[in-house]
């Protein structure tokens, strides 16, 4: 009968516990920056809020909610893979885990902005003005204002 030898990686477990403690005191934020949009007299994040919440003339097109649904599984997968690699190699810093998550979040928001066919169509007047019917796109620049940032000491969490 074959003998089964069980071993465990105590160094890997210690590294993982340390990384998880460090991650607990960090967070990644992702969204639209407050830089001025070059074609409007408003910061980009205010333009985003007008589209997300809608106005009397603009129907709500909540691309942030759509992005959350697009990236939920991918964020979990990326974080799990990065922590697993840290367990094995010990060469991945907590910041790198959150940077990888931030990249997924950023791309998810960009993808959600580009998914114009799922949102309320533009009004005929808007189509005439723009010359095309692609909600959330006038100049295509809103997605250029999507950024993420890793914050140390910000305290992790689900927010």
GIDA-V902271 format. One record per run of one state. SS is the DSSP state (2 for helix, 1 for strand, 0 for the rest). FROM is the first residue (numbers start at 1). TO is the last residue. Records with the same first field share a line. If there is no record, write none. Layout:
SS: FROM-TO + FROM-TO
//
This chain:
0: 1-9 + 24-25 + 33-35 + 37-42 + 54-62 + 90-93 + 115-115 + 119-123 + 131-141 + 153-159
2: 10-23 + 44-53 + 63-89 + 94-114 + 116-118 + 124-130 + 142-145
1: 26-32 + 36-36 + 43-43 + 146-152
//
